[in-house]
Amino acid sequence: MIEESENWFSPPFLSPHHKTLGSYWFIALSIRLFGYSELAIRLPSILSSFLCLISSYLIALKVTNRKSALISVCSLSSMPLWIQYSRYGSPDIPFVLCILLVILFFLKSLDSSEYIRQYFYIFLSGLFISISFFIRSYMAFVPFIGLAPFIFYHSHKKENTFNILFFIGIFLGAIPTCLNLYFSFQKYGFLGITTLFDFARKQAVGDVGFNNLLLSPLNFLYFTFPIGIFFLILFIFTRPNTKTNYPLLIYFYPALSLILLLCMSTSYPHYYLFLLPSLSIIFATYLSSNSFRFSFSSSTIKYLLFIINLFVSFILIFSIINFKDKIIAYSPANTLIIYILSTFLLLSYLKSIILLFDNKKNSFNLINFLYNIIIPQYISLSLLFNFGVLGNPNYKTKLFLKDDNVLSIMNSNTIYLSSLDSKTKTLLSYYLPSSKIVDDFDDVSKYKYVITSKNNYIAKSNFKKFYVTVKKSDDLFLLMNISE
């Protein structure tokens, strides 16, 4: 809708929207440049992810050393949550890129000896603060509250010109947001502005998210595996020997941001994406150079890693056997590739177990052990996510549309969409570009083929007088009109 509109600052929606338009700009621009395709929609996240890895490496290089920086970027790229959202048509990874650029340019301004470069970098840092808000609206306040102590501490030491250019950058970067709010006000009145605030208030204010406190540790271990659980083991049994610069950035910023996220009434895994680069940097500082806290630390770490690798290997074997039918049903052409990648991943975990108990060495190398896991994991998971076997939010919709009966009807008829929620309607409109949306039931009853949701089909019994079911899934019904 934005790509087709003449004014990209004016909301093209029928009712007030709860997000600023920057969250859709990158996708709209990609469609404008590369055409209407699934790759064009996902391309902004793919490119942003690549730039995030470069930015994260440069940040780690400034706060630690080259060895830790390399470990951190390899660790970040292997996390399942990072791999997953790096392929989604969403604003999350571009938002993370903006946060990283705020940090990187601020650090560059502190390290530069020339005043011109200092002023240029601090201006860019302020600029990306506002652009982050344009992309993610009030969600941008979480990392900036976490960064505030670091920014204020170093800004206080600088001259007025430094701080003035920082705020000029913030002001100029806020122009797209102001234009968006202006046109939203022109179209919807005050509701166009208050809707943005009300959505943020519902997400952040309310009862303390006790579910977050209970589920976040499990999600943390799952979405960041193996980095998250390795970090906890190292944190408990070792201490870092590497000196890190800017402790307010490395430790205080992610800790404060995490507390804010845990206190929110509603939280989703992608809210934590901007913390993953910080986690990878902290993990790298522990891994690159450490000393044991206790006399039994070495043997304990070794046996914990053995148990974890054995458990993951068992889960992987169980998943391949148990979900074989679903894999074949969804992706018959890629079944062999899926089994090859899964076997490759399994062998990497088994080889890591062998490394733990190599009798030729009295001690094991944790860095080699890590690389032996994360490199095969990155390759395997990346390809599995690319094939849509893992992390596919549209799995059921795609299966529904791949049915032979549905395909034969789609190829020769116009499909009408009625009584669907907004996200499902948008998804079907994308996969069925020739489809048409109809909101009035009196109009729906005129058409040959209609897709509707399960709840609305059951609730509107009149549907049953006009239509028979051609295909149904958990929530979608393809109906054929028999009244003609």
PAMARDO-773079 format. One record per residue (C-alpha): residue number from 1; x, y, z. Coordinates in nm, 3 decimals. Example, Ala and Ser with C-alpha at 12.3 -4.5 7.8 and 13.67 -1.06 7.14 Angstrom:
2
+--------+---------+---------+---------+
! drenlo !    east !   north !      up !
+--------+---------+---------+---------+
!      1 !   1.230 !  -0.450 !   0.780 !
!      2 !   1.367 !  -0.106 !   0.714 !
+--------+---------+---------+---------+
This chain:
484
+--------+---------+---------+---------+
! drenlo !    east !   north !      up !
+--------+---------+---------+---------+
!      1 !   0.000 !   0.000 !   0.000 !
!      2 !   0.282 !   0.241 !   0.082 !
!      3 !   0.474 !   0.150 !  -0.235 !
!      4 !   0.167 !   0.229 !  -0.446 !
!      5 !   0.085 !   0.554 !  -0.264 !
!      6 !   0.209 !   0.893 !  -0.387 !
!      7 !   0.299 !   1.025 !  -0.040 !
!      8 !   0.507 !   0.785 !   0.168 !
!      9 !   0.470 !   1.005 !   0.477 !
!     10 !   0.090 !   0.986 !   0.473 !
!     11 !  -0.064 !   0.665 !   0.615 !
!     12 !  -0.251 !   0.477 !   0.339 !
!     13 !  -0.469 !   0.281 !   0.584 !
!     14 !  -0.845 !   0.312 !   0.625 !
!     15 !  -0.812 !   0.359 !   1.002 !
!     16 !  -0.541 !   0.500 !   1.235 !
!     17 !  -0.234 !   0.278 !   1.248 !
!     18 !  -0.037 !   0.187 !   1.560 !
!     19 !   0.308 !   0.214 !   1.399 !
!     20 !   0.513 !   0.486 !   1.237 !
!     21 !   0.558 !   0.429 !   0.864 !
!     22 !   0.934 !   0.387 !   0.879 !
!     23 !   0.878 !   0.021 !   0.967 !
!     24 !   0.749 !  -0.033 !   0.613 !
!     25 !   0.971 !   0.202 !   0.414 !
!     26 !   1.256 !  -0.040 !   0.352 !
!     27 !   1.022 !  -0.309 !   0.222 !
!     28 !   0.831 !  -0.059 !   0.008 !
!     29 !   1.159 !   0.072 !  -0.137 !
!     30 !   1.277 !  -0.283 !  -0.209 !
!     31 !   0.952 !  -0.358 !  -0.392 !
!     32 !   0.992 !  -0.035 !  -0.590 !
!     33 !   1.347 !  -0.130 !  -0.694 !
!     34 !   1.322 !  -0.508 !  -0.743 !
!     35 !   0.956 !  -0.577 !  -0.812 !
!     36 !   0.683 !  -0.757 !  -0.626 !
!     37 !   0.848 !  -1.078 !  -0.504 !
!     38 !   0.914 !  -1.262 !  -0.181 !
!     39 !   1.287 !  -1.195 !  -0.211 !
!     40 !   1.223 !  -0.820 !  -0.244 !
!     41 !   1.018 !  -0.825 !   0.076 !
!     42 !   1.285 !  -1.015 !   0.270 !
!     43 !   1.585 !  -0.835 !   0.117 !
!     44 !   1.592 !  -0.540 !   0.365 !
!     45 !   1.628 !  -0.780 !   0.658 !
!     46 !   1.895 !  -0.984 !   0.479 !
!     47 !   2.107 !  -0.679 !   0.395 !
!     48 !   2.050 !  -0.522 !   0.736 !
!     49 !   2.163 !  -0.843 !   0.906 !
!     50 !   2.488 !  -0.839 !   0.708 !
!     51 !   2.550 !  -0.474 !   0.799 !
!     52 !   2.465 !  -0.552 !   1.164 !
!     53 !   2.738 !  -0.815 !   1.176 !
!     54 !   2.992 !  -0.566 !   1.039 !
!     55 !   2.880 !  -0.295 !   1.283 !
!     56 !   2.883 !  -0.538 !   1.576 !
!     57 !   3.238 !  -0.646 !   1.484 !
!     58 !   3.358 !  -0.284 !   1.471 !
!     59 !   3.195 !  -0.210 !   1.808 !
!     60 !   3.351 !  -0.519 !   1.965 !
!     61 !   3.685 !  -0.418 !   1.817 !
!     62 !   3.668 !  -0.083 !   1.998 !
!     63 !   3.561 !  -0.222 !   2.336 !
!     64 !   3.770 !  -0.543 !   2.347 !
!     65 !   4.024 !  -0.679 !   2.096 !
!     66 !   4.039 !  -0.843 !   1.753 !
!     67 !   4.015 !  -1.198 !   1.885 !
!     68 !   3.707 !  -1.124 !   2.095 !
!     69 !   3.549 !  -0.927 !   1.810 !
!     70 !   3.580 !  -1.225 !   1.573 !
!     71 !   3.431 !  -1.461 !   1.831 !
!     72 !   3.144 !  -1.222 !   1.898 !
!     73 !   3.041 !  -1.181 !   1.534 !
!     74 !   3.057 !  -1.558 !   1.471 !
!     75 !   2.851 !  -1.618 !   1.785 !
!     76 !   2.590 !  -1.361 !   1.686 !
!     77 !   2.548 !  -1.499 !   1.335 !
!     78 !   2.484 !  -1.853 !   1.466 !
!     79 !   2.198 !  -1.769 !   1.706 !
!     80 !   1.865 !  -1.921 !   1.589 !
!     81 !   1.667 !  -1.605 !   1.668 !
!     82 !   1.910 !  -1.394 !   1.465 !
!     83 !   1.905 !  -1.634 !   1.169 !
!     84 !   1.526 !  -1.645 !   1.180 !
!     85 !   1.458 !  -1.270 !   1.179 !
!     86 !   1.734 !  -1.205 !   0.928 !
!     87 !   1.500 !  -1.365 !   0.674 !
!     88 !   1.169 !  -1.212 !   0.781 !
!     89 !   0.988 !  -0.931 !   0.602 !
!     90 !   0.981 !  -0.722 !   0.919 !
!     91 !   1.142 !  -0.402 !   1.055 !
!     92 !   1.321 !  -0.575 !   1.345 !
!     93 !   1.669 !  -0.623 !   1.195 !
!     94 !   1.679 !  -0.275 !   1.032 !
!     95 !   1.587 !  -0.137 !   1.376 !
!     96 !   1.877 !  -0.329 !   1.536 !
!     97 !   2.107 !  -0.189 !   1.266 !
!     98 !   2.005 !   0.166 !   1.360 !
!     99 !   2.077 !   0.098 !   1.730 !
!    100 !   2.420 !  -0.044 !   1.643 !
!    101 !   2.497 !   0.257 !   1.424 !
!    102 !   2.404 !   0.491 !   1.711 !
!    103 !   2.656 !   0.309 !   1.931 !
!    104 !   2.925 !   0.275 !   1.662 !
!    105 !   2.919 !   0.641 !   1.558 !
!    106 !   2.915 !   0.754 !   1.920 !
!    107 !   3.224 !   0.542 !   1.991 !
!    108 !   3.393 !   0.676 !   1.678 !
!    109 !   3.325 !   1.030 !   1.793 !
!    110 !   3.492 !   0.953 !   2.128 !
!    111 !   3.798 !   0.792 !   1.965 !
!    112 !   3.854 !   1.047 !   1.687 !
!    113 !   4.137 !   1.292 !   1.744 !
!    114 !   4.018 !   1.538 !   1.478 !
!    115 !   3.734 !   1.770 !   1.576 !
!    116 !   3.574 !   1.755 !   1.230 !
!    117 !   3.541 !   1.377 !   1.251 !
!    118 !   3.417 !   1.395 !   1.608 !
!    119 !   3.142 !   1.635 !   1.507 !
!    120 !   3.049 !   1.434 !   1.197 !
!    121 !   3.021 !   1.105 !   1.390 !
!    122 !   2.825 !   1.250 !   1.681 !
!    123 !   2.585 !   1.410 !   1.433 !
!    124 !   2.527 !   1.071 !   1.268 !
!    125 !   2.477 !   0.908 !   1.608 !
!    126 !   2.201 !   1.154 !   1.693 !
!    127 !   2.050 !   1.115 !   1.345 !
!    128 !   2.009 !   0.739 !   1.384 !
!    129 !   1.846 !   0.781 !   1.725 !
!    130 !   1.553 !   0.956 !   1.557 !
!    131 !   1.551 !   0.723 !   1.257 !
!    132 !   1.522 !   0.432 !   1.502 !
!    133 !   1.204 !   0.588 !   1.640 !
!    134 !   1.067 !   0.633 !   1.287 !
!    135 !   1.125 !   0.261 !   1.224 !
!    136 !   1.007 !   0.113 !   1.556 !
!    137 !   0.816 !   0.399 !   1.726 !
!    138 !   0.806 !   0.378 !   2.108 !
!    139 !   0.995 !   0.048 !   2.117 !
!    140 !   1.308 !   0.255 !   2.049 !
!    141 !   1.287 !   0.401 !   2.400 !
!    142 !   1.393 !   0.070 !   2.559 !
!    143 !   1.750 !   0.061 !   2.419 !
!    144 !   1.788 !   0.438 !   2.451 !
!    145 !   1.698 !   0.431 !   2.819 !
!    146 !   1.960 !   0.158 !   2.856 !
!    147 !   2.215 !   0.367 !   2.664 !
!    148 !   2.134 !   0.692 !   2.848 !
!    149 !   2.393 !   0.652 !   3.130 !
!    150 !   2.668 !   0.574 !   2.877 !
!    151 !   2.574 !   0.867 !   2.651 !
!    152 !   2.527 !   1.122 !   2.931 !
!    153 !   2.850 !   1.021 !   3.105 !
!    154 !   3.063 !   1.083 !   2.796 !
!    155 !   2.863 !   1.379 !   2.663 !
!    156 !   2.911 !   1.558 !   2.994 !
!    157 !   3.288 !   1.555 !   2.936 !
!    158 !   3.263 !   1.709 !   2.589 !
!    159 !   3.238 !   2.072 !   2.484 !
!    160 !   2.908 !   2.239 !   2.393 !
!    161 !   2.964 !   2.209 !   2.015 !
!    162 !   2.981 !   1.830 !   2.048 !
!    163 !   2.648 !   1.814 !   2.230 !
!    164 !   2.480 !   2.072 !   2.006 !
!    165 !   2.562 !   1.868 !   1.694 !
!    166 !   2.433 !   1.557 !   1.868 !
!    167 !   2.095 !   1.723 !   1.927 !
!    168 !   2.092 !   1.870 !   1.575 !
!    169 !   2.126 !   1.515 !   1.444 !
!    170 !   1.835 !   1.404 !   1.663 !
!    171 !   1.625 !   1.699 !   1.541 !
!    172 !   1.692 !   1.642 !   1.169 !
!    173 !   1.637 !   1.267 !   1.205 !
!    174 !   1.297 !   1.336 !   1.360 !
!    175 !   1.167 !   1.517 !   1.048 !
!    176 !   1.026 !   1.198 !   0.882 !
!    177 !   0.843 !   1.108 !   1.205 !
!    178 !   0.701 !   1.460 !   1.235 !
!    179 !   0.580 !   1.451 !   0.874 !
!    180 !   0.423 !   1.111 !   0.936 !
!    181 !   0.241 !   1.239 !   1.246 !
!    182 !   0.134 !   1.557 !   1.064 !
!    183 !  -0.028 !   1.370 !   0.777 !
!    184 !  -0.177 !   1.120 !   1.020 !
!    185 !  -0.334 !   1.408 !   1.211 !
!    186 !  -0.463 !   1.558 !   0.886 !
!    187 !  -0.630 !   1.230 !   0.794 !
!    188 !  -0.757 !   1.098 !   1.128 !
!    189 !  -0.740 !   1.391 !   1.368 !
!    190 !  -0.596 !   1.341 !   1.717 !
!    191 !  -0.679 !   0.971 !   1.694 !
!    192 !  -0.402 !   0.934 !   1.437 !
!    193 !  -0.150 !   1.038 !   1.702 !
!    194 !  -0.304 !   0.889 !   2.017 !
!    195 !  -0.335 !   0.543 !   1.854 !
!    196 !   0.044 !   0.529 !   1.835 !
!    197 !   0.075 !   0.612 !   2.204 !
!    198 !  -0.211 !   0.384 !   2.315 !
!    199 !  -0.050 !   0.082 !   2.150 !
!    200 !   0.281 !   0.149 !   2.327 !
!    201 !   0.098 !   0.198 !   2.657 !
!    202 !  -0.083 !  -0.137 !   2.624 !
!    203 !   0.245 !  -0.314 !   2.549 !
!    204 !   0.443 !  -0.156 !   2.831 !
!    205 !   0.199 !  -0.058 !   3.106 !
!    206 !  -0.011 !  -0.300 !   3.303 !
!    207 !   0.043 !  -0.596 !   3.528 !
!    208 !   0.403 !  -0.706 !   3.566 !
!    209 !   0.475 !  -0.966 !   3.302 !
!    210 !   0.525 !  -1.267 !   3.529 !
!    211 !   0.504 !  -1.489 !   3.221 !
!    212 !   0.803 !  -1.299 !   3.089 !
!    213 !   0.997 !  -1.370 !   3.407 !
!    214 !   0.915 !  -1.742 !   3.382 !
!    215 !   0.945 !  -1.798 !   3.008 !
!    216 !   1.228 !  -1.559 !   2.922 !
!    217 !   1.504 !  -1.788 !   3.061 !
!    218 !   1.375 !  -2.078 !   2.850 !
!    219 !   1.338 !  -1.858 !   2.544 !
!    220 !   1.685 !  -1.719 !   2.608 !
!    221 !   1.840 !  -2.067 !   2.604 !
!    222 !   1.641 !  -2.176 !   2.299 !
!    223 !   1.674 !  -1.869 !   2.077 !
!    224 !   2.043 !  -1.808 !   2.150 !
!    225 !   2.164 !  -2.169 !   2.157 !
!    226 !   2.444 !  -2.257 !   2.203 !
!    227 !   2.577 !  -1.911 !   2.298 !
!    228 !   2.326 !  -1.843 !   2.576 !
!    229 !   2.385 !  -2.163 !   2.770 !
!    230 !   2.763 !  -2.154 !   2.709 !
!    231 !   2.769 !  -1.800 !   2.845 !
!    232 !   2.586 !  -1.903 !   3.163 !
!    233 !   2.835 !  -2.185 !   3.219 !
!    234 !   3.133 !  -1.955 !   3.169 !
!    235 !   2.977 !  -1.683 !   3.383 !
!    236 !   2.935 !  -1.923 !   3.674 !
!    237 !   3.264 !  -2.112 !   3.655 !
!    238 !   3.510 !  -1.861 !   3.504 !
!    239 !   3.606 !  -1.494 !   3.519 !
!    240 !   3.723 !  -1.287 !   3.220 !
!    241 !   4.085 !  -1.176 !   3.202 !
!    242 !   4.030 !  -0.942 !   2.907 !
!    243 !   3.986 !  -0.579 !   3.000 !
!    244 !   3.687 !  -0.415 !   2.834 !
!    245 !   3.652 !  -0.046 !   2.762 !
!    246 !   3.326 !   0.137 !   2.828 !
!    247 !   3.169 !  -0.089 !   3.097 !
!    248 !   2.853 !   0.128 !   3.093 !
!    249 !   2.803 !   0.018 !   2.734 !
!    250 !   2.907 !  -0.346 !   2.767 !
!    251 !   2.736 !  -0.438 !   3.093 !
!    252 !   2.499 !  -0.167 !   3.218 !
!    253 !   2.323 !  -0.102 !   2.884 !
!    254 !   2.206 !  -0.463 !   2.820 !
!    255 !   2.127 !  -0.520 !   3.190 !
!    256 !   1.903 !  -0.212 !   3.218 !
!    257 !   1.737 !  -0.284 !   2.882 !
!    258 !   1.668 !  -0.643 !   2.986 !
!    259 !   1.505 !  -0.529 !   3.311 !
!    260 !   1.279 !  -0.293 !   3.116 !
!    261 !   1.174 !  -0.570 !   2.878 !
!    262 !   1.101 !  -0.812 !   3.161 !
!    263 !   0.881 !  -0.552 !   3.330 !
!    264 !   0.670 !  -0.494 !   3.020 !
!    265 !   0.317 !  -0.633 !   3.029 !
!    266 !   0.359 !  -0.783 !   2.680 !
!    267 !   0.680 !  -0.910 !   2.530 !
!    268 !   0.780 !  -1.111 !   2.223 !
!    269 !   1.110 !  -1.279 !   2.130 !
!    270 !   1.192 !  -1.022 !   1.862 !
!    271 !   1.185 !  -0.747 !   2.127 !
!    272 !   1.515 !  -0.893 !   2.253 !
!    273 !   1.694 !  -0.887 !   1.918 !
!    274 !   1.882 !  -0.564 !   1.987 !
!    275 !   2.039 !  -0.729 !   2.295 !
!    276 !   2.196 !  -1.017 !   2.100 !
!    277 !   2.503 !  -0.818 !   1.980 !
!    278 !   2.572 !  -0.717 !   2.342 !
!    279 !   2.534 !  -1.078 !   2.457 !
!    280 !   2.778 !  -1.196 !   2.190 !
!    281 !   3.037 !  -0.933 !   2.293 !
!    282 !   3.012 !  -1.021 !   2.663 !
!    283 !   3.034 !  -1.391 !   2.578 !
!    284 !   3.342 !  -1.328 !   2.364 !
!    285 !   3.520 !  -1.147 !   2.648 !
!    286 !   3.466 !  -1.447 !   2.875 !
!    287 !   3.566 !  -1.702 !   2.613 !
!    288 !   3.874 !  -1.535 !   2.464 !
!    289 !   4.063 !  -1.511 !   2.792 !
!    290 !   3.944 !  -1.648 !   3.125 !
!    291 !   4.052 !  -1.810 !   3.448 !
!    292 !   3.867 !  -2.069 !   3.654 !
!    293 !   3.680 !  -1.955 !   3.964 !
!    294 !   3.697 !  -2.294 !   4.139 !
!    295 !   3.930 !  -2.593 !   4.141 !
!    296 !   3.655 !  -2.811 !   3.992 !
!    297 !   3.557 !  -2.562 !   3.718 !
!    298 !   3.742 !  -2.736 !   3.434 !
!    299 !   3.591 !  -3.083 !   3.487 !
!    300 !   3.246 !  -2.939 !   3.559 !
!    301 !   3.243 !  -2.736 !   3.237 !
!    302 !   3.359 !  -3.040 !   3.041 !
!    303 !   3.082 !  -3.270 !   3.171 !
!    304 !   2.812 !  -3.003 !   3.141 !
!    305 !   2.903 !  -2.950 !   2.777 !
!    306 !   2.902 !  -3.326 !   2.724 !
!    307 !   2.549 !  -3.358 !   2.867 !
!    308 !   2.422 !  -3.063 !   2.662 !
!    309 !   2.569 !  -3.193 !   2.336 !
!    310 !   2.434 !  -3.541 !   2.400 !
!    311 !   2.089 !  -3.402 !   2.479 !
!    312 !   2.082 !  -3.185 !   2.166 !
!    313 !   2.197 !  -3.476 !   1.951 !
!    314 !   1.914 !  -3.689 !   2.089 !
!    315 !   1.658 !  -3.412 !   2.022 !
!    316 !   1.786 !  -3.375 !   1.666 !
!    317 !   1.760 !  -3.749 !   1.595 !
!    318 !   1.412 !  -3.761 !   1.752 !
!    319 !   1.294 !  -3.463 !   1.543 !
!    320 !   1.417 !  -3.613 !   1.216 !
!    321 !   1.239 !  -3.942 !   1.285 !
!    322 !   0.922 !  -3.803 !   1.440 !
!    323 !   0.856 !  -3.523 !   1.189 !
!    324 !   0.959 !  -3.714 !   0.876 !
!    325 !   0.605 !  -3.714 !   0.731 !
!    326 !   0.560 !  -3.339 !   0.782 !
!    327 !   0.896 !  -3.267 !   0.617 !
!    328 !   0.803 !  -3.476 !   0.313 !
!    329 !   0.454 !  -3.323 !   0.293 !
!    330 !   0.576 !  -2.967 !   0.309 !
!    331 !   0.901 !  -2.984 !   0.116 !
!    332 !   0.922 !  -3.304 !  -0.096 !
!    333 !   1.176 !  -3.152 !  -0.338 !
!    334 !   1.415 !  -3.056 !  -0.058 !
!    335 !   1.378 !  -3.364 !   0.162 !
!    336 !   1.722 !  -3.508 !   0.075 !
!    337 !   1.891 !  -3.171 !   0.137 !
!    338 !   1.714 !  -3.143 !   0.472 !
!    339 !   1.841 !  -3.485 !   0.581 !
!    340 !   2.195 !  -3.402 !   0.465 !
!    341 !   2.198 !  -3.075 !   0.661 !
!    342 !   2.053 !  -3.240 !   0.971 !
!    343 !   2.315 !  -3.514 !   0.953 !
!    344 !   2.590 !  -3.256 !   0.907 !
!    345 !   2.467 !  -3.071 !   1.216 !
!    346 !   2.443 !  -3.395 !   1.416 !
!    347 !   2.799 !  -3.495 !   1.323 !
!    348 !   2.930 !  -3.159 !   1.444 !
!    349 !   2.782 !  -3.219 !   1.790 !
!    350 !   2.917 !  -3.573 !   1.805 !
!    351 !   3.263 !  -3.451 !   1.699 !
!    352 !   3.248 !  -3.188 !   1.974 !
!    353 !   3.188 !  -3.462 !   2.228 !
!    354 !   3.502 !  -3.637 !   2.104 !
!    355 !   3.699 !  -3.313 !   2.141 !
!    356 !   3.593 !  -3.290 !   2.504 !
!    357 !   3.755 !  -3.623 !   2.588 !
!    358 !   4.058 !  -3.620 !   2.365 !
!    359 !   4.316 !  -3.821 !   2.560 !
!    360 !   4.602 !  -3.660 !   2.370 !
!    361 !   4.540 !  -3.333 !   2.548 !
!    362 !   4.512 !  -3.273 !   2.920 !
!    363 !   4.281 !  -2.976 !   2.865 !
!    364 !   4.036 !  -2.885 !   2.592 !
!    365 !   4.026 !  -2.566 !   2.390 !
!    366 !   3.690 !  -2.395 !   2.443 !
!    367 !   3.730 !  -2.169 !   2.139 !
!    368 !   3.791 !  -2.463 !   1.902 !
!    369 !   3.505 !  -2.646 !   2.068 !
!    370 !   3.276 !  -2.348 !   2.004 !
!    371 !   3.376 !  -2.302 !   1.639 !
!    372 !   3.322 !  -2.672 !   1.580 !
!    373 !   2.956 !  -2.619 !   1.674 !
!    374 !   2.858 !  -2.270 !   1.562 !
!    375 !   3.000 !  -2.284 !   1.206 !
!    376 !   2.810 !  -2.603 !   1.109 !
!    377 !   2.507 !  -2.468 !   1.296 !
!    378 !   2.517 !  -2.142 !   1.103 !
!    379 !   2.542 !  -2.323 !   0.768 !
!    380 !   2.272 !  -2.580 !   0.848 !
!    381 !   2.020 !  -2.349 !   1.014 !
!    382 !   2.064 !  -2.079 !   0.751 !
!    383 !   1.978 !  -2.322 !   0.472 !
!    384 !   1.693 !  -2.481 !   0.669 !
!    385 !   1.545 !  -2.137 !   0.734 !
!    386 !   1.594 !  -2.051 !   0.367 !
!    387 !   1.395 !  -2.360 !   0.266 !
!    388 !   1.123 !  -2.263 !   0.513 !
!    389 !   1.157 !  -2.587 !   0.710 !
!    390 !   1.235 !  -2.388 !   1.027 !
!    391 !   1.101 !  -2.053 !   1.142 !
!    392 !   0.824 !  -2.038 !   0.882 !
!    393 !   0.535 !  -1.828 !   1.020 !
!    394 !   0.329 !  -1.894 !   0.705 !
!    395 !   0.364 !  -2.272 !   0.711 !
!    396 !  -0.008 !  -2.357 !   0.738 !
!    397 !  -0.116 !  -2.094 !   0.488 !
!    398 !   0.135 !  -2.219 !   0.231 !
!    399 !   0.025 !  -2.581 !   0.281 !
!    400 !  -0.336 !  -2.472 !   0.233 !
!    401 !  -0.255 !  -2.293 !  -0.092 !
!    402 !  -0.037 !  -2.579 !  -0.222 !
!    403 !  -0.328 !  -2.825 !  -0.214 !
!    404 !  -0.407 !  -2.958 !  -0.563 !
!    405 !  -0.775 !  -2.864 !  -0.543 !
!    406 !  -0.693 !  -2.511 !  -0.432 !
!    407 !  -0.424 !  -2.470 !  -0.699 !
!    408 !  -0.658 !  -2.578 !  -0.979 !
!    409 !  -0.921 !  -2.324 !  -0.868 !
!    410 !  -0.666 !  -2.045 !  -0.815 !
!    411 !  -0.521 !  -2.085 !  -1.163 !
!    412 !  -0.850 !  -2.024 !  -1.342 !
!    413 !  -1.069 !  -1.824 !  -1.103 !
!    414 !  -1.070 !  -1.508 !  -0.896 !
!    415 !  -1.069 !  -1.580 !  -0.522 !
!    416 !  -1.258 !  -1.345 !  -0.290 !
!    417 !  -1.146 !  -1.289 !   0.068 !
!    418 !  -1.405 !  -1.224 !   0.337 !
!    419 !  -1.419 !  -1.201 !   0.717 !
!    420 !  -1.046 !  -1.258 !   0.776 !
!    421 !  -0.821 !  -1.094 !   1.032 !
!    422 !  -0.596 !  -0.822 !   0.891 !
!    423 !  -0.271 !  -1.021 !   0.893 !
!    424 !  -0.424 !  -1.326 !   0.724 !
!    425 !  -0.595 !  -1.101 !   0.470 !
!    426 !  -0.264 !  -0.929 !   0.391 !
!    427 !  -0.084 !  -1.262 !   0.359 !
!    428 !  -0.344 !  -1.412 !   0.125 !
!    429 !  -0.352 !  -1.092 !  -0.080 !
!    430 !   0.021 !  -1.134 !  -0.131 !
!    431 !   0.013 !  -1.504 !  -0.226 !
!    432 !  -0.305 !  -1.451 !  -0.433 !
!    433 !  -0.236 !  -1.124 !  -0.617 !
!    434 !  -0.549 !  -1.168 !  -0.832 !
!    435 !  -0.773 !  -1.205 !  -0.526 !
!    436 !  -1.018 !  -0.939 !  -0.413 !
!    437 !  -1.125 !  -0.835 !  -0.064 !
!    438 !  -1.499 !  -0.812 !   0.006 !
!    439 !  -1.634 !  -0.696 !   0.342 !
!    440 !  -2.010 !  -0.704 !   0.283 !
!    441 !  -2.173 !  -1.048 !   0.297 !
!    442 !  -2.440 !  -0.943 !   0.045 !
!    443 !  -2.160 !  -0.892 !  -0.203 !
!    444 !  -1.982 !  -1.213 !  -0.105 !
!    445 !  -2.282 !  -1.429 !  -0.188 !
!    446 !  -2.253 !  -1.323 !  -0.554 !
!    447 !  -1.911 !  -1.479 !  -0.606 !
!    448 !  -1.806 !  -1.828 !  -0.702 !
!    449 !  -1.509 !  -1.888 !  -0.467 !
!    450 !  -1.450 !  -1.736 !  -0.124 !
!    451 !  -1.183 !  -1.788 !   0.142 !
!    452 !  -1.294 !  -1.712 !   0.496 !
!    453 !  -1.187 !  -1.799 !   0.849 !
!    454 !  -1.322 !  -2.086 !   1.054 !
!    455 !  -1.479 !  -1.867 !   1.324 !
!    456 !  -1.662 !  -1.643 !   1.077 !
!    457 !  -1.775 !  -1.936 !   0.865 !
!    458 !  -1.933 !  -2.102 !   1.167 !
!    459 !  -2.074 !  -1.778 !   1.307 !
!    460 !  -2.235 !  -1.676 !   0.979 !
!    461 !  -2.462 !  -1.971 !   0.915 !
!    462 !  -2.586 !  -1.801 !   0.598 !
!    463 !  -2.260 !  -1.909 !   0.437 !
!    464 !  -2.378 !  -2.268 !   0.455 !
!    465 !  -2.687 !  -2.188 !   0.250 !
!    466 !  -2.480 !  -2.065 !  -0.042 !
!    467 !  -2.149 !  -2.250 !  -0.018 !
!    468 !  -1.992 !  -2.593 !   0.019 !
!    469 !  -1.640 !  -2.647 !   0.151 !
!    470 !  -1.377 !  -2.730 !  -0.110 !
!    471 !  -1.076 !  -2.721 !   0.124 !
!    472 !  -1.028 !  -2.644 !   0.491 !
!    473 !  -0.734 !  -2.613 !   0.727 !
!    474 !  -0.712 !  -2.523 !   1.095 !
!    475 !  -0.852 !  -2.174 !   1.035 !
!    476 !  -0.909 !  -2.126 !   0.661 !
!    477 !  -1.201 !  -2.240 !   0.445 !
!    478 !  -1.216 !  -2.231 !   0.066 !
!    479 !  -1.585 !  -2.223 !  -0.022 !
!    480 !  -1.762 !  -2.277 !  -0.356 !
!    481 !  -2.095 !  -2.108 !  -0.431 !
!    482 !  -2.372 !  -2.359 !  -0.511 !
!    483 !  -2.659 !  -2.110 !  -0.527 !
!    484 !  -2.599 !  -2.021 !  -0.891 !
+--------+---------+---------+---------+
